[in-house]
Amino acid sequence: MTHSGDSSRAALEPGPARAVSERIRRDWVLYLIAFDKLVKGVGVAFLGIESLYLSYHDVHETVLRWANNLHIAPGNHYLREILMRSLNIAPSTLRLLGYGLFIYAALYFVEDTGLALRKHWAEWVVVISTGVFVPLEVFEIARHPSWLKAFVLTTNILMVVYLAVRLRREHRMRHPPKSKA
């Protein structure tokens, strides 16, 4: 039989469950970024599936059916724009787009998995792959500003800065500067 003092002391001792809990509490931002990459990966994969679907069906008819199901008025400006642009898309272009989207989704899933497993290389992949698009996002906001684009840009910048600072801190801990003695 255990004494009450033994059980309280056991609760204070580090154990596997406590170590996992501490790691999650310490790295919650990393897991949040991983979740963001997972959501984006699922969204991009869905767009890839839709592109492949459209490559084998009548794009114009499919867009009209979607508009009808979503109760979008036939005279809607955006619907007319999509219909006009869809007339010029070749099925081979849609297939190529779909395959490209699958590759992009795979990158998101690799980033997500690597971050969730707390892999150092994944942090570098996210910094590079996210940071490279920041100038394009700034350019796009300058051309066509919107709150959603500003939110996405801000989120991506925060991700890159957080991970870059984290990587720099880890590098300094692994390779402390040599003293000049």
C-alpha positions as CSV (number, residue, x, y, z in Angstrom):
1,M,0.0,0.0,0.0
2,T,1.3,3.5,-0.8
3,H,1.3,6.4,1.5
4,S,-0.3,9.7,0.5
5,G,3.2,11.2,0.6
6,D,4.4,8.7,-2.0
7,S,1.7,9.5,-4.5
8,S,2.4,13.3,-4.3
9,R,6.1,12.7,-4.7
10,A,5.4,10.5,-7.7
11,A,3.3,13.3,-9.3
12,L,6.3,15.7,-9.0
13,E,8.8,13.2,-10.5
14,P,9.4,13.5,-14.2
15,G,7.8,10.7,-16.2
16,P,7.0,10.0,-19.8
17,A,3.5,11.6,-19.6
18,R,4.8,14.7,-17.8
19,A,7.6,15.0,-20.4
20,V,5.2,14.9,-23.3
21,S,2.9,17.4,-21.6
22,E,5.8,19.8,-21.0
23,R,6.9,19.4,-24.6
24,I,3.4,20.2,-25.9
25,R,3.1,23.2,-23.6
26,R,6.5,24.5,-24.7
27,D,6.0,23.9,-28.4
28,W,2.3,24.8,-28.9
29,V,3.2,27.4,-31.5
30,L,5.0,24.7,-33.5
31,Y,2.0,22.4,-33.3
32,L,-0.3,25.4,-34.4
33,I,1.9,25.9,-37.4
34,A,1.8,22.2,-38.2
35,F,-2.0,22.3,-38.0
36,D,-2.1,25.3,-40.3
37,K,0.0,23.4,-42.8
38,L,-2.3,20.4,-42.5
39,V,-5.4,22.5,-43.2
40,K,-3.7,24.1,-46.2
41,G,-2.5,20.7,-47.5
42,V,-6.1,19.3,-47.3
43,G,-7.4,22.4,-49.1
44,V,-4.8,22.3,-51.9
45,A,-5.3,18.5,-52.3
46,F,-9.1,19.2,-52.7
47,L,-8.4,21.7,-55.4
48,G,-6.2,19.2,-57.1
49,I,-9.0,16.6,-57.1
50,E,-11.4,19.2,-58.5
51,S,-9.0,20.2,-61.2
52,L,-8.6,16.5,-62.3
53,Y,-12.4,16.1,-62.1
54,L,-13.0,19.1,-64.3
55,S,-10.4,17.9,-66.8
56,Y,-12.7,15.0,-67.6
57,H,-16.0,16.9,-67.6
58,D,-17.5,19.9,-69.2
59,V,-16.1,22.8,-67.2
60,H,-18.8,25.3,-68.3
61,E,-21.6,22.9,-67.3
62,T,-20.0,21.9,-64.0
63,V,-19.6,25.6,-63.0
64,L,-23.2,26.3,-63.8
65,R,-24.3,23.3,-61.8
66,W,-22.2,24.4,-58.8
67,A,-23.6,28.0,-59.1
68,N,-27.1,26.6,-59.1
69,N,-26.4,24.3,-56.1
70,L,-24.9,27.3,-54.2
71,H,-27.9,29.5,-55.2
72,I,-25.7,32.0,-57.1
73,A,-27.7,34.2,-59.4
74,P,-27.1,33.6,-63.1
75,G,-26.3,37.2,-63.7
76,N,-23.6,37.4,-60.9
77,H,-20.5,39.2,-62.1
78,Y,-18.1,36.7,-60.6
79,L,-20.0,33.8,-62.1
80,R,-19.9,35.3,-65.6
81,E,-16.2,35.9,-65.2
82,I,-15.6,32.3,-64.2
83,L,-17.7,31.0,-67.1
84,M,-15.9,33.2,-69.6
85,R,-12.5,32.1,-68.4
86,S,-13.5,28.5,-68.2
87,L,-14.3,28.4,-71.9
88,N,-10.5,28.8,-72.7
89,I,-9.2,26.1,-70.4
90,A,-7.9,23.0,-72.1
91,P,-8.4,19.7,-70.3
92,S,-4.6,19.1,-70.4
93,T,-4.1,22.4,-68.6
94,L,-6.5,21.3,-65.9
95,R,-4.7,17.9,-65.5
96,L,-1.4,19.7,-65.3
97,L,-2.8,22.1,-62.7
98,G,-4.2,19.2,-60.7
99,Y,-0.9,17.3,-60.6
100,G,0.9,20.5,-59.6
101,L,-1.6,21.0,-56.8
102,F,-1.0,17.5,-55.6
103,I,2.8,18.1,-55.4
104,Y,2.1,21.4,-53.6
105,A,-0.2,19.6,-51.2
106,A,2.5,16.9,-50.6
107,L,4.9,19.7,-49.6
108,Y,2.3,21.0,-47.0
109,F,1.9,17.4,-45.7
110,V,5.7,16.9,-45.4
111,E,5.9,20.3,-43.5
112,D,3.0,19.3,-41.3
113,T,4.4,15.9,-40.4
114,G,7.9,17.1,-39.9
115,L,6.8,19.9,-37.5
116,A,4.4,17.6,-35.6
117,L,7.3,15.2,-35.1
118,R,9.5,18.2,-34.1
119,K,12.1,17.6,-36.9
120,H,14.7,20.3,-37.3
121,W,14.7,20.0,-41.1
122,A,11.0,20.7,-41.2
123,E,11.5,24.1,-39.6
124,W,14.0,25.0,-42.3
125,V,11.6,23.8,-45.0
126,V,8.8,25.9,-43.7
127,V,11.0,29.0,-43.3
128,I,12.2,28.7,-46.9
129,S,8.9,27.6,-48.6
130,T,6.8,30.1,-46.8
131,G,9.3,33.0,-46.8
132,V,9.9,32.7,-50.6
133,F,6.2,33.6,-51.2
134,V,6.1,36.7,-48.9
135,P,7.2,39.1,-51.6
136,L,4.6,37.8,-54.0
137,E,1.9,38.1,-51.3
138,V,3.0,41.7,-50.7
139,F,2.8,42.4,-54.4
140,E,-0.7,40.8,-54.6
141,I,-2.0,42.9,-51.7
142,A,-0.6,46.1,-53.3
143,R,-2.5,45.2,-56.5
144,H,-5.8,43.9,-54.9
145,P,-6.0,44.6,-51.2
146,S,-8.3,42.6,-48.9
147,W,-8.5,41.7,-45.3
148,L,-8.1,38.0,-46.0
149,K,-4.9,38.5,-48.0
150,A,-3.5,40.8,-45.2
151,F,-4.4,38.1,-42.6
152,V,-2.7,35.4,-44.6
153,L,0.4,37.5,-45.2
154,T,0.6,38.5,-41.5
155,T,0.2,34.8,-40.5
156,N,3.0,33.7,-42.9
157,I,5.4,36.4,-41.7
158,L,4.8,35.5,-38.1
159,M,5.4,31.8,-38.9
160,V,8.7,32.6,-40.7
161,V,9.9,35.0,-37.9
162,Y,9.0,32.6,-35.1
163,L,10.7,29.6,-36.8
164,A,13.8,31.7,-37.8
165,V,14.3,32.9,-34.3
166,R,13.8,29.4,-33.0
167,L,16.3,28.0,-35.4
168,R,18.8,30.7,-34.6
169,R,18.4,30.1,-30.8
170,E,18.9,26.4,-31.3
171,H,22.0,26.9,-33.4
172,R,23.5,29.2,-30.7
173,M,22.8,26.5,-28.1
174,R,24.4,23.8,-30.1
175,H,27.4,25.9,-31.2
176,P,28.2,28.4,-28.5
177,P,30.7,31.1,-29.5
178,K,34.3,30.4,-28.7
179,S,35.7,32.7,-26.1
180,K,38.9,34.7,-26.9
181,A,41.1,33.8,-24.0
